[in-house]
Amino acid sequence: MLTKRRSGVAGRGSHQALAAGLTAHTLDRRGFLRKSGLAAGGLAALGTVRLGAVRQAQAAGSSADPAKAVIRKNVCTHCSVGCTVTAEVVNGVWVGQEPSWESPINRGAHCAKGAAIRELVHSDRRLRYPMKLANGEWQRISWDQAITEITDKLQAIRNKNGADSVYWLGSAKFTNEASYLFRKFGAFWGTNNVDHQARICHSTTVAGVANTWGYGAQTNSYNDIRNAKTMIILGGNPAEAHPISMQHVLSGKEINRANMIVIDPRFTRTAAHATEYVRIRSGTDIPVIWGILWHIFQNGWEDKDFIASRVYAMDDVRKEVAKWTPDEVERVSGVPGEQLKRVAELFAKEKPSTLIWCMGATQHTVGTANVRALCILCLATGNVGKPGTGANIFRGHTNVQGATDLGLDVTTLPLYYGLVEGGWKHWARVWEVEYDWLQSRFDEVPASAGRKARSRKENMETPGLTSTRWFDAVSLPADQVDQRTPLKAMMVFGHGGNTVTRMPEAVKGMAELELLVVADPHPTTFAAMDARKDNTYLLPICTSLEMDGSRTASNRSLQWGEQIVKPAFESKNDYEVIYRIAQKLGFAEAMFKNIKVVDGVPSAEDLLREINRGGWSTGYCGQSPERLKAHMKNQHKFDLVTLRAPKDDPEVGGDYYGLPWPCWGKPEIRHPGTHILYNTALHVKEGGGTFRARFGTERNGQTLLAEDSFSKGSDLTDGYPEFTFGVFRKLGWDKDLTADELATIQRIGGNNPDAVSWATDLSGGIQRVCLDHGVIPFGNGKARANAWNLPDPVPVHREPIYSPRPDLVAKYPTRPDERQFRMPNVGFSVQKAAVDRGISKQFPIILSSGRLVEYEGGGEETRSNPWLAELQQDMFVEVNTQDAAERGIKDGQFVWVYGPENTAKAKVKALVTDRVAKGVAWMPFHFSGWYQGKDMRDFYPKGADPVVLGESVNTVTTYGFDPVTGMQETKVTLCQISAA
C-alpha cells in the first residue's frame, strides 16, 4: 500500500464554532469534555454525533484487578519532543498505556509512533539472544561467549593496530547516563573516535549556535512558541517529524494569531498550515536569509539598540548582505524579492519572532554557515533572550540533545569540555584517575605523508574520525588516514547502518572490517547488507523503556524514565554491557569506582550523580535523580507556557519543568533551571542570563563584552568576563567562599589557584557566589556576528557539491580541498569534476530526503512495529507531475532512481505529486532491507527482519561534507528517474 497524502486546507467541521469558543483556555481532552458539558447527553443534543459513539477508552489488559496495577512513567523513545509515556503494569507485564495527560509537553497526546510504543517491548521482531555470523550463517551464542570473544578480538586488534583502530559509534537512543558512560569508556580505551547520530542531524547546529552566542542548543522551548507573534520554519516539517510539537506551534498561530511562514523546497504538511509559504531551491538558505536581512537593513527595521549593546561585528554582516539584492536572491534561489520583503517586515516588526529549523537547514556542506546566518537574523532583529523569540531548534532522536551534551562527539569530552589538557584534567579529577594514566591509553601516531608525528598527549587532544566517513577511514590508503592505522573494527550501539551517504562505499568498508559488533534491540542494516561472512556479532540491547535513566529533550529539559518492565528475552541494558566489556578489558574497577554496581548492572542514579559532580560547564550539576523524579511525580503542577511550578510547592516549588540546563550549582541550591537562554529580564536565580563571554574580552580594539546590558539584579552593571578564582579575588568575592570550597579550589589549582574557573571548580563555590551576586558564571559577553575562528567567519553562499546550477559554481564554489577530521575532504575536486562532466544534464533532478510521521531514523525499530508498518508499506519517491509525464511514470508504479556516483540506483514506487516542484524529487530516509533492487530479507537473522523493507535513499546520495563538523550533504544532490 502506498499512502498518498493530501496537501491543502483541511475541511471545516460542523462543530468549528463550538471549538473556537473554547480556544481562550488551554484544555486537555478530558477537560474539554468536562468544561464544555459534552458528556453523553450533550453530544446527543448536537444531533450530529450518534449517542454512544464516544465512550471511555480502556487500555489493553484493564480487565486485570486494578489493585494489582502499577503505574510507571517513562519517555517516548522516538523524537526529541519528550512526550511522557504512562504505563500500566500488572505482574511485571505492560498491559496498558496512556499518553500522560499531566505532562506539560504532550498533554495527553501521542503521534502514531508514541501510541504504538508498547509494541517495542512486546515485539517478536527483536533480537532475542546474542548471535554471531560464522561462514555466512547466524548462530545463537551465550552472553558469556559473546563478551569473551568480542573483548579478545578487541584486545588483539588494539595490540596490533592501536586504540584508534576501533570505532565506537554510540546512540541518540541512549539515556544520558549511557551516553556519558560510553564516552567515559572511550576515554578509558584511549580514543576520541566516539560519535553518534548528532553528526548527521544537528552537529552543524551545535557548532553554528555555540560559535554565535555560547551554547549549541535550543534557546527557548516548544511550549514558549505559543508566545510568538511571527514564526519562520525553515527546513523543518514538524507536522510529520515532531507531530506533538505542532500543538504548541498551532496554538501560537491560531490563539495568538501569529504569522506562520514556512520556507522549504517542498510543500509539506507543515506548509499546509502556513500563512505564507516560500518555496526555495534546496541549498540556497544563505541567499534567502541574506535576502531577508537585505530588506531589514535597507528599511532600518533592525534592532539598533540590541545590536549596539549585545552583538559584535554586525557591520561585517552588512557588507556581505549588501551583495544579495532582490534580483540576485531570485536568480540564485528562485524566491521573488517582494515575497522576501513581506517576510522580512513581519519578522522584524511583528514581534516577538522565532526561527524554527531542522535538518533541512543543517544537512549541507554549508550547514554550519546556514545555522550562523539564522542566528544572525535573530540577533539583527533583537529576537533572542525573550519569550516568544529565539532559535527553536527541533532535534531529531529522543536523546540526541542529551547524548551530544554528554560527549558522544569526536571533538569534545562530556558537557562540552574541550579536548585540551584542562578538559582532560578536569574529568580525571571527577573520575579519580591519574591524568597521566589516561594519556598513556592513547596511541602515538608516526609521521606519514608529510605530516608530523603526534605524541600521546597530542593525539589525546586531536578530534577523532566522524561517523559520516567511518568507511573512508577503513578503505582509504593508510597514508591518507591520519592515525596509527586505518579503522579495523566497529562497535555500534543503537545506530542504523543506512543513515550515512554513499551506501555502496559503506558496504565496501563493512566488508573490510576485521570485527563488527552491533548492540541494538534489532539487527539493523549492518546485519543485512551481505557484506560479511564472519567476525560479526549481534548483542540484544533492551529499549530505554526497560531501564532507568534520564533523557534531555530539545528544550534542554531532563526527564527521568523509570523502568517499566524488565528487559525482554535475553536482552540487557547498555550500562550492563558496557560494564561487562570494561571488566573483560581490565579497567572496570577504575571506571566504576564511584558507581554502585548491583548484579552486574551499574546504577543509573549514581551515573547521574557523577555527571552532576563534573557537569559545571553546561549546568548539568543541579539535576539530581531525586529532583528529576519529583518533576515526573508532579507534572501537573507545571504551567503550560512558562513551564514553571508555583513557588510555594514543597517538592518542585519555582522549578522549570525538567530543570532545563543550565541548572547552576549543586542540587541543594535548588536553582530552577533555565527555560529561556540569555534572558536579561530575569535574575540568574530565576533562570535569567546573558550571552556567554567565551571568546575573550577584546578583538581588534573592539570589546567583546556586553555594553550597558546585564541581567536583572546583577551586582555588575556592564559586560564582564567569565569567572575564575582570580577574578573573585580582584572583586573581593573570595571572602564569600566557605572554607571547604576554598580548600577544594586551592587543591585543584595547586600553584595557580587563580586559574580555577566556574567550570572546573568541583566545590561549586564559584557558581554559588556568582548567583548570590546576581551574575552568571560564564560572563556577560556579546554574541558574534563575525565568528573569526570558522572557515567562513561571516556566512557566504556556496553551491552544493552536486549543483543543478553549474553556471553559479564559478561565482559560489565550495571550499578548497583540505584535510579535516584526520582525512582529506576533496569536495572542491568532486564539484569541479561534476561541472566538467556535465553531471547536471545527465542527472537533472534535485533529490532531497526527510521524515515520515510513521517512522523514525533509520527505521529498523519502527518498521518492525506492525501497527506502524501497516500505515506505510512501501518506500517511494515523490516525483513532480510534469517530470513524471515526461518520463512516462504513473503514480504507484516502480521506478529506478539513479545517483551520480558509484553507478548507484534504487528501486522504489513513484508518488506523483505537485508537492515537489518540477525538477525536484524527495524520498524518506527510514528504509532499508533492499539494496539496488535486491531484496535482502534473507540476510537478517530468522524472525528478526523488519515487517517493511525498502531501498535506502542513501544508496544514491553523494559526497559532500561541512568543513566544521563533517556533516554530510543529504538535503541536496542530483538524480535521474525512469520507469522500472
N, C-alpha and C positions, 0 to 999 in steps of 0.2 A: 504494500500500500504506500503510495506516495502522497503525503499530505500537502495540499496546496492551500496556502494561507490567503485570506482576503486582505487587501490593503484598502484603506479609505476610512470614512467616518462610520462609526457604529450606528445602527438604527436606534431611534428613541423608543424607550419602553413606555408602556401606558401609565406607569407609576412615577414618571420622572418628576412631576411637580411635587409629589409627596416626598421623594428622596431629596429634592432641592431644599425643601423646607427644613430638613434635618441637618444640613451641612454646617450650620453655625456651631455645632458642637461635635467633637470627635467621639464616636461611639464604636465599641466592638459590636459584633453581630448580635450577641445576646442583649446588650444594652439597647441596640436599635429596636429589637422586638419589644423589649420591656417598656422603653420610654415612648415609643410610637403607639403603644396599645395594640400592636399587631399580633395578638395572640390568636388562637384558632378562630374565635368569633369575629375578630377584627378583619382577618384575612377573608373570611367568608363574606363579610359585609361588602367588601370591594367588588364582589360579583365576578371577578375575572380569575380568581385563584380557587381551585377545587378544594373544598373542605377536606382536611386530612392529608393534603399533598405535602404539607410541611409537618414533619414530626421530629421528635428529639433523636439526634444521631446517637447510635450506640456503637462503641468501639468493639472490634472483634474480641471475643472472649469475655465480654462483660457479663455473661451468664454465670461466671465464677463468683464465688462468695466475695462480696465487696470487702468484707472484713479481712480477707487474706491478701487483698491487693496492696501493692506498694507503689507509690508514685515517685518516679525518678526523672530528673531533668538533665538533658544534655544539649548539645548544639548541632544543628544540621551540618552534615559533612560536605556539603556541596559548595555554594558560592560564599562570598565574603560578607554578606549582609549580616549574618549572625543570628538567624532565627532559632529560637528555643524549641526543642522537641520535648514534649512531656509524655513519658511512657508509663503505662500501667503494667506492672509485673506481678504475676501470680506463680508461686512455687518455682521461681527462677526462670519463668518463661515470659517473654514480652508478648502480651496478649492484646494490648490496646494502645492507641496513640491519640493525643490531642495536640494541636498546633500552638498551644501556650497563649491563652488569651491575655495573661498578665504581662507578657513581655512587651516592653515599650518599643521594641524593634519590629517584631512581626505581628503582634496584636491579634492573635487568633487566625492568622493566615499562613498558608503554605503554598508554594508553587507545586507543580506536578512532581518534581523531584523530592521535595520535602514531604509531600503527602505519601509518597511511596517508599520512604526511607527505611521503614521496618524490614522491608524485603532484603536490605543489605546484610542484615544479621541472619535472616532465615534462608537466604539464597542457597539453592542447591548447585549454583554455578561457581561457588567459591572454591578456592584451593582448600582441600581438607587436611592434607598432611604434607610434610616435606617430600620433594621429588628431585631426582637428578636425571639428566639426559645421558644415556650411555648407548653408543652405537646407533644414535638416532631414535632411541626408544625411551619414553618416560618411565622411570621406576620409582616406586614408593620406598622411602627410607625413613629411618627414625631421626628425631631431633639430635640425639647424641652423635649419630653418624654424620649428619649434615654439618653440624657445628665443627666436629673434628676434622672432616675432610676439607671444609672451606678454610678454616684457620691454618691448617697445614699448608694448603696451597698458597694462601696469602703470605705466610711467613717465607715460603720458598721463593716466591716472586719478589718479595721485599729484599731478601738476602742477595738475590742476583741482580735486581734492577733498581732497587731503591724504593723509598716510601712513596715518591711522586708517581711511580708507575701504576698505582692503584687509584681509581677514580671513585669518589664517594658521592653518589647522587641521592640527595635527600628529598624531602617531600613537603609540599604545602598542605598535605593532609595530616602531617604530624601535629600533635599538640605542641604548645610552646615548650613544654618540658622535654619532649622527644627531640624537638628541633635543637634546643640547647645541648642536649646530651650528644646528639650526632655531631655537632660542631666541636664539642669538647673532645669527643672521640677522635676527630680529625687532627686536633692539636696533639693528642697523646700518641697517635700513629705517626705524626710528623709530616703533615702536608696541608697545603691550602687548596688542594683540588677537591673542594667541598662546595656543592652548589645545589640548586633546586629550581622549581618552576618559575620563580620570580624572574629568572634570567630571560625567559621567553614571553613574559607578560608585562611586568612593570619595573624591570631593572632601570629602564630609561626614566621612568617617573621618579624613582628614588634618587638617581643621580641628578636629574634636572631640578627637582624641587629642593633637595638638600643644598645644592650649589647656588640656589637663589636666596633662600631665607632661613636655612638652618636644618630643618628636619625633612626627610623624604617620605612624607605621609599626608593623608587627607587632613586638611586644616579644620574642617567642621564635622558634620555628620549627616547621615541620611535624614535624620529627623529634622535637623536645622534647615534643610532645603525648604521646609514649609514656610520659612520666614522670607524667602527670596521674592523679589518683585520681577526680576528678569533672570532666566537661566539659559545658558548655552550648553547644549550637549553635543560635544564634538567627538566623533569616532567612538561612540558608545551606543549600545542598544539595550538599555536596562529592562525594557519590556520583555525581552527574552533572556538576557544574560543575568539579570538581577530582578526577577519579577516582583518580589515583595518590596523592594525599594520604591517601586512605582507608586505605592500608596502614598508615600511621602512626597514624591515628585508631583503627582497629580493633585494632591491636596494643596500644594503650593500653587499649582496652576489654576485650579477651579475655585477653591475657597479664598485664596489670596489674590486671585485674578492676575497671576503672574504671566509675563511673556515667556513662552517656551520655544526656544529656537533650536532646531536640530540641524547640525552640519554633518553631512555624511554622503559618501558616493552612492549609497543605496537607500531607497525609500523603505525604511524599516518599520516594524510595528511601533517603535517609539516615535518615529517621524509622523506616523498617522495621528498622533496626539498633538503635534506641534502647532503653534500659532504661526510659525514661519519655518519652512523647510528650505535649506540651502544645499543644493547638490554640487559637490566639488569633484575634481579629478583626484583619485587616490594618489597620495604622495605630494600634495600641494598645500599642506596645512600651513606652513610658514607664510607663503604668499597670501593666503586668506586671512591669517591673523594680522600680518602686517598691513593688509588692505583695510581691515577694521581700524587698526591704530592710525592709519593714514588719515582717515576721516576724523578720528578723535583729535589728533594733533592739529589738523587743518582748521577745525572749528573751535579749538580751545576748550574741548569737553573734558580734558584730563583733570585730575585732582591735583592741582599745583601745590597745595599745602602739604598733602600727604607725601608727594614726591620729594619736596624740599626737606622734610623732616625725617623721612624713613626710607629713602631709596638712594642708592649710589649709582651714578653714571647713566641716568635716563637719557641724557643728551647723546650718548653714543648710539642708543637705540634710535633716536630721532633721525640720525644720519642714514641709517640703514632703511628705516621705514620710508623715508622720503623717496627712495628709488621705486617704491611699489605704488605707483599711481593706479587709479582705477583701470586704465587701459592695459597696463602691464599685468595687473592681477587677473583680469579677464582673459588675456592672451594665454597665460600660464595655467590658470585653474579652471577657467570657464564660468566663473561667477561674475554676474553683472555688477558694475560699480554702484548703481543705485540701490541694489539689494543690500550690499555690504554697508552702505551709508545708513540705511534704515536699521540694520542690526547694530551698528556702532552707536547710534544715537540712543537706542533702547538700553544697551549695556552700560553706557556712560551716564545716562540721565535718569533712567527709571530704576533706581537702586533701593535696596541692596541687590546686587547681582552676583551670581555664582557661575563658575565654569565647572562643568562635569565632563570628565573624559575617561576613556577606557582604552582598549588595545588598538583601536583604530588610529589613535594618536601616537602610540608608543612603539608599535612593531614596524619600525622603519630604520633605514641606515642613518636617518636624521632624527631618530626617536628622542634622544636627549635634547636636541635643539628644539624640536617641537614642544616638548614639555616646558623648556625655558621660555619660549615665546608665549605660551599660555599663561605662565606665571607673570610675565612682564605685562601682559594685558590686564591682569588683575591689579598689579601694582600701579599702572598708569591711571587707573580709574579709582584707586583707593578701595578696591573691593577685596580686602584681606583683613582678618582680625576683628570681624564684627558678625553678629547674627545675620544669616541670610546671604553671606558673601563666601569668598574663599575658593580654594581648589578642592572640589569634591571628587576625589579620585576613587572610582569604583574598582577595587581589586578583584581578582578572579576567584581562586580557590578559598575554601573555608578559613584556612590559617596562613595564607600567603603573606599577609602582613606580619603576623607573629613569627613565622619561620624566617622572614627577612630580618626582622628585628633581632632575632636570637642567633644570627650569624651564619645562616646557610647561604653564604655568598663568598665567592673566591677573593673578594677584596677586603673583607673585614673579619673581626672577631665578634663574639656576641655583643649586642647592643651598640653596634657601630664603632667600637673601639678599633682604631686602625692597626694595620699590620706593621707597627713600629715598636721599637723597644719598650716605650712607655706602656703601650697597649698590652703587649705580651707580659710585662712585669706585673701589670695590674691583675690580670687573670691568674698569673702564677700565685699571687698573694691570696686571691679568693680561693683558689683550688688547693692552696697549701702544698705546693710542689716547688722545687727549685727551678728558677728560670733557666739555668744552665742545663738542667736535665731536659727540659722541653726543647731547647736549642739543639741538643745532641741527637734528638729524634729526627731532625731534618737532614736531607741529602746535601752533600757537597756536589756542585754542578761543574763539570770540567769545561774549559774553554772549547768553543766549537764554532765553525763557520764565521770566524772573525769576531765572535762575541767573547767577552771576558768571562773568566771563571767566576762562580759565585761560592762564597763561603756558606757554612750552615746558617749563620746569622743573616746573611744577605738573602738566602733562599727562604728563610723564615719570614722575611719582610717583603717577599715578592708575590703579587697576586697569582692565583692559580689559573688553570685552564677553564674556559667557560663551557657550560653544558651544551651550548649551541654548536660546539665544534669538537666534542669529545672524540668523534670518529676520525676527524682530521688528525687529531693527536695520536691516533692508532696507526693511520695509514700513510701519513706524510713521511718523506725521508727523514731519518733520525736527526740530521743536522739542521732541519727546519723547526724542530720542536725543542724549545729552549728549557730542557730539564735533563736530568741524568740519562734517561731513556724515554722513548715514547710510551704511551699507555699500554699496559699488558693485561689489566684486569679492571672490572667494573663491579661495584657493589651498588645496586639500585634499590632504594627503599621508596615505595609509593610514588612511582613516576612512570608515566607511559613511555613507550618507545616510538610512538607515532607523532610526537609533538615537535620534533626538530625538522627543519627544512632539509631538502636533498636526501630523501629517504634511500635512494639507490646507493649513495655514498655511505649512509649509516649502515646499510645491510653489509657492505664490504667490510666496514670497521668491525661489526659484530663478529664476522667470520674470522677475523684475525686475532681477537682477544684470546688469551690463554685461559681466562676464567671469567665467567659471567654469573652473578648471583642476583636474583630478583626476589625481593622480600615485599609481599603485597597480598591483599586478600584475593587477588585474581592474577592469572598468569601474565597478563598484559601482552602487548605487541611483541615485546622482546622474545617471548616464548614461541611466537607463531610465524617467524619470518623465514624458516627453512635455511637459516644461515649457519647453524651449528649442529654438530653431532655428539659432542662430548663436553665435559667440563662446564656444564650449565646446571645451576641449582635453583629451585623454586622453594621459597620459605613462606608458609601461610601466616600472614600477619592479620590480626583482628582489626576491625574498624575502630575509630575513636569512640564509637558508641559503646564499645565493650571494654573501656578502660577509663580511668580517672585522668583529669588534666584540663588545662585551660587553653583557650584559643582567643586570638585577637581579631576582631572584625575590622573592616576597612576604616571605621571611625576611631580606631585605636582603643576601643573598649575591650577589656578582657572579660571572658565569661568562663565560669568553671563548669565543666561537664562531669557528672558523676557516672560511674559505670552502671549501665542499665542492666546488662546481663553478663555472665561470664563469657569469655571468648568461645566462639562456636568451633566445633570439630576439634582438631589438634592445633588450632591457631594460637599464637602467643602475641603479646603486645610488644611494641617497639622497645620499651625500656628493658624488658627481659632479654630480648635477642641481642641488643647492643651490649648488655652486661655479660651475657654468656660468651660473646665473641671477645670482649675485653679480657675476660677470665682466662680463656684459652691462649690469648696472646701475652698474658703475663702482667698486665698493668691495671687490672680491675681494683686491686686493693688501694692503689694510689688514686685512681679516678673516682672511686665511690667512698672515700674515707669519711665524708660528711653527709652521706646519703644512706638512709636506712634501707636495707635490702631484706625482704621477708619472702622466704621460699623461692629465692632466685629472682624476685621482682622488685626493682627499685621503687621507692615511694615517690609518687608524683608530687605530694606536698613538700617533701624535702628538696626535690629538684627545684620547685618554685622558690623555696626559701633561699636556696643557693643563688638563683637568679636575682632575687631581691638583694642579697648581700653584695652583688657585683654590678647591679644594673643602674648605677647612678647617672651615667651619661645620657640616658634616654628616659629617666624617670620610671624605670621598671622596679623601683625599690620599695614602693609603698603598697603594692597589690599583694598582700599576703593571701595564702589559701583561705584563711578564716574570713577575711573581708570579702573575697570573691564569692565564697559560699553564702555569706549573708545577703549579698546582692541577688543571687538566684532565688533565695528564700523569700525576699521582699520585693520582687519585681514590680508588683502592683503599686508600690509607693513612689515610683519614679515618674516625673512629668513627661508627657508625650513629646513635647517640643524642646524643653530645656534639658531633659534627661536628668533633672536634679530631684533628689528626695527632700522632703521637709526637714528643716534643720533640727527640729525637736525630736526626730525619731531616735529611739535609743540604740538601734543597730546600724542604721545607714544614714543617720542624720547629716544633711548637707552634701552628701556624696553625689557625684555624677555617675550615671549607670555604667558599671564596668570599670570604674576608675581609669578612664582613658589616659594613656600616658601623654606627657609626663605627669606622674603622681609622685611628688617630691618627698624626700626624706624617708625615714624609717616608717613602717606601718603604724607605729604607735602615735606618730604625729597626726595621723588621720587627715592628710591632705586629700581634698575631694576629687583629685584628678583634673584634667583639662579638657573641657568639652570643645572649646574653640581656641585654637592656637593663636598666639600673637595678639591677644585681645587686651589692649591697654586700658579699657574701661573698667576692668576688674582688678582687685588686689590679687597678688600672686597666691595668697592663701585661699582665695576664692576661685582659682583657676585662671587668673589673668597672666599676661606675659607680654613679651616684646620679641622682635626679631633677634636671632642669635648673633652674637659677636664672635663668630668662629673664624673670621677671615682676617683678623688683625685689627689695628686701630686706625691706620692711615695708609693711603696709597697715592703716589704721585701728588703729594701735597694736599689731598682731599681726605677729610675724615671719613672713616668707615663706621663711626658710631652715630647713633641717632642724635638729632638736634631738636631740642625743645619738645621731646616726646618721651614719655615714660608711663609705666603702669600706675594705676590708682594706688595712692598711699605709699609710694616709693620714697625712701629717705634720700635717694639720689634723683635729682630733677633734671637730668640730661642723660646723654648716652654714657655708657660705662663698659669696660671690658669684662671678660669672664673672670670669675673669682678664683683666686688662689689664696693660700695662707699668707703669701707676701702682700697681696692687696689688702687682706684683712689687717695685717699689722700696720699698714700705712693709714688705714681708716680708724684704727683703734678697736676694731671689732673682734680682734683675737681675745680680748678680755671677756667676750660673751661665751666663749667655748668652755665646756666643762673640763675638769682635769683629765677624765678618761678620753674625751675627744682630742684634747691637746696631745696626750701621750700617743694616741694612735697616729696622729698627723706627724709627730716627730719620728716615730718608728718607721713610717713609710718613707718620709723624706730623707732620713739619715743626715748626711752633711748639708743637705739643701732642702729643708722643710718648706721654704718659701715657694717651691715649685709644686707642692701638693695642691691639687685643684679640686673643685666641686665634683669632678668626675672620677677622681682617684682616691678621695678621702673615704676610707671604709668605715669611719666612725659616723658619717652622716652629719657631723657637726657643721661643716661649712654650709651645707644646704639648709640646715635648721636655722642657723643665724641669718642667712640670706632672707628666708621667709619672714623672720621677725622684723627685719628692716624693710620689708616690702619690696625687695629687689629679686630678680630672677637669677638663679645661679649662673646661667650661661651668658650673661651680659646683655646689653641693650645696644644692638648694632643696627646697621642699615641693611635692607635687602639689596641684592646685587642685580642691577640690570646688565652689567658687564661682569661676566664670570671669567676672569683672565686666565684661570688655570685650565679651562676647557679648550678643545681643539678650535672651536668657533666661539670666542668669548661673547660675541653678540650673534644670535642665531642668523644663519643665512640659508636661503633655499638651495638645495642640491637635488638634482633629479635622481629618481630611483636607479638602481643598477641596471635593471631592465626597463628602460623608459619607453613609453609609447610615442614620445616626442623627441626623436633624435636631433631635431632641429634646435632643441633647447639645451642639449647636453654640453655644447661648447661653452655656452654662457654660464650654465649652472652645473658644472661637473661634480661628481662625488670627490671625496678627499683622495689625495695621492696614496699609492700603496705604502703601507708602513707596518711595522711589527706591533702587535698588541696581544696581551694575554698569552705570551710565550710562543706565538705563531704569527706567520705573515698574514696580513689582510690585503688581498690583491683585488679589492673591489674596483679600483680605477682601471686596472687592466681588463677585468671582466666587462666593465661598462664600455670601454673603448672597443673591445672585440665585438660586443653586441651591436654597436653602431656600425662598425666597419663591415660586418657580415649581413647587415640589413635584417636583423632579427625581428624588428617590429613589423616588417612586412610579412614575414613568414608566420609570425605569431601575433596577430593584430588585436587580440582581445586582452584587456586588462583583467587579471584574476586577483580576487581578494577572498578572504575567508573570515569566518566568525562562528558565533554560537547559535544553538537552537535551545528553546526552552526545555525540551525533553531530556537533553543530555548534558554532560559536564566534562570538561577537559578532554583527555584522550578517549573517553567514552567507555572504557572497559567495564567499569563498575555499573554505570547507568544502562549500557546496552545489554548487561546481564540481568537486568531487572525486568521481568515480563510485563509489569504494568506500564513501564515507560517504553519498552520495546514495541508494544502494541501501537503506541501513538505515532512512531516514526520508524518505518521498517526498511527504508531504502536510503542509501547515500545518493545525493543528487547534485546537480549544478544548475544554478539559476542562469538562464540564457534570455537575453532580450528578444522580444518578438521579431524584430527585423533581422537580427543576426540568425535566429532560428529559421526564418523563412528563406534567407539567402543560402542556408546550408541544408535545406530540406529536412529540418528536425521538427518532430512533433512532440507535444507535451507528453511526458511519461515514457518515452522510448529510451533505450540505451544509447549512449553516445561515448565517444572517446574524447578525453581532454588531454592534449599533448603539451608538455612543457619544453622549454628551450634548452634544457641541459640533460645529459645522460640518456638521450632518446626516451625520456620518461613519458609514461602515459597512464591514464586511469580510466576505468570503465564504470560509468555511473549513469543514473537516469537524468533526463532533462526535465527541468521545471521551467516552462516558457512563461515569462512574466515581464512586465514593464517596471517592476520594482528596481531592476538594474537598467541603466541607460544602454543605448546602443554602444557596442564596443567594450562592454563591461560584463564580466561573469562573477559569480560568487558561489562558494562552496562551504559547507560546515566542516569544522575540523575535528569532529568527535568520532570518526570512523576508522576502523582498521579491520584486518582479517581477510581482505582481498588485496592482492598485490599485482598491479599491472595486468588486470583481467583474470588473475588466477585466484580461485577460492582456496584459502589457507586453513580452513576449519580443521582438517585432519592433523595439523601440526600442533594444535592445542592438546594438553593432557585431556584424556577422555572425561567428558562431563563438565569440564571447566571452561568450555568455549562460550563466548557471549551469545545471547539469543540472536542478536542482529549483527551482521558483519557488513563491511563495505570498504571501498578504497579510502586510503588516507589522502587528503588534499596535499599533504607534504611530500607525496611521491613526485609531484610536479612543481613544487615550489623550488626556489633557486638561491643562488649565492647572494650575500649581502649582509653586512654586519655594522652596527653602530660602533663608532670608534671608542666611545667612552665605556660602553658596557658589554659589547659583543652581542647585543640584541640582534635577532635575525629579522629579515625583511619579509614577513609573511602577508602583509597587507597590500602589497603591490608587486606583481610580476606579470609576465605575459604568457599567453597560451593560445592554442588553436583548438577548435572544437569541430568534430564531424560525427555524422551518424555512424553507429556501430554496425 
